[in-house]
Amino acid sequence: MKLNHLDLQVPDVRAAVEFFERYFDLELCSNRKSPAIAILSDRHGFTLVLQRTQDAQASYPEEFHIGFHIDDEEEVRRQHARLVADGIGPITDVIQNNRGVMFYCRGPGSIAIEVGCMRRRQVDPADVSNG
């Protein structure tokens, strides 16, 4: 089984599309003019679906977030500087800890986003299943 997509509810689909295209290099694969739904691809097998929320008061749980992995710590810092320069916020300072280098920001619809370069080796599913 393979994770296929993530569907996020946002108040303004077009603004969210522009944000994810500009800052996270996602590619729109659906009708750009649709105010109700957009389908974006990372070109590596992951699809992000954005749908207009029907409940303006709805929100995600506080700890809910999506994460973008970057292979280079300096690129994390450059991405942070770019978002800050463009006035994207709220945004944390760059955090450096045992996990790696990362920051958190809020995208359209108050979606929490983590951007980071993790130092630890990712868990191999074979390691988990072998005890």
N, C-alpha and C positions, 0 to 999 in steps of 0.2 A: 504494500500500500504506500502511496506517495501523497504528501500534502500537495494539493492542487492550487488553492487560492485562499485569499482572505478577503472578506466582504466587510467594508467599513461604512457606517452611516454618517453622513456629513450634511450640514445645512446648505452648503453651496458646492455642488459637484464641480462646476467649472473652475472655481478658485482652487479647489483641492487638486484637480488635474494639473493646473499650471504650477502649483507648488511642487508636486512630486516629479513632474517633468524637469523643472528647473534645478531643483536641489538634489534629487536622488536618481536622475538619469533614467526614469521609467518612461516607457514609450506607450502612447495612447494607441489602442487597437480597436477602438469603437468610434462612434459618431461624436465628433468634437462639439457639435451643437446641442447635444442632449443635455437638458438640465436635470435629468432624473437618474442617469446611470452612466458610468464610464468604466472601461476595462483597460487596465494598464499592464504592461509586461516588463520584467527586468531583463528579458532576452536570455535568461538562463533557466527557464522552466517555472518561474513563479509568476502568478497573476494576482494583481491587486484590483479588486472591484470596489468602486465607490458608488454608493447609492444615496440619493437625497433622503434624509430622515423625514419621517412622517410626524415625529414628536419633537417639537422645538425645545422642549424641556429635558429631553433625554440626555444622559451623559454616560461615559464609560466609567467603570470603577477606577478609583484613584491610582492604583498600581498598574492598570492595564496600559501596555505600550507596544509599539512595534519597534523592531531593531534592525539597523543596517550595519553590516560588518564591512570594515575597510581593512585592507591588508597592511597598511602603513600608518604608523603613529603620527607622522608628520602630516599625512593627508587628513587625519582626523582634526588636527589643529587648523589646517587650511580650511576645511569645511566649516568648522566653528567660526573662524574669522569671517568667512563669506556670509554666513547667516547673520552674524552680529552686524556686519557692515550694511546689510540689507534691512536691518531693523526687525528681523524675525525674533519673536519672543513670546512668552518668556523663554529664556535659555540659561542653562547653568554655565558656570565656568567649566573649563576642561578639567576633568577629574583623572588623577593618576593613582592607581592602587594596585593591589596584588592581581586583580583580574585583567588590568590593562589600562588603556587610555580611552576615555569616553566623555560624552556630554549628553545632556537631555534637553529637548526643546519641545515646544508645542506647535503643531501644524494647524491647518484649517479645521474647524470643528473641535478645537482643543484636543486633538489626538496627540498623545504623548509619544515622543520618538526618541529612541536611544541610538546614538551613532558611536561606534567604538571599534577599537583594534584590541582584540583579546589576546593576552599573553599565554594563557593556559591552552594546552592541547584540547581540542574538542573531544568529547566522550565518544568513543567508537562503540556503536551498538553491539558489536561482538564482545567487547569487554564486559558489558552489562549482562549479556545473556550467559556468559561463561562463568559468572559468579564472582 
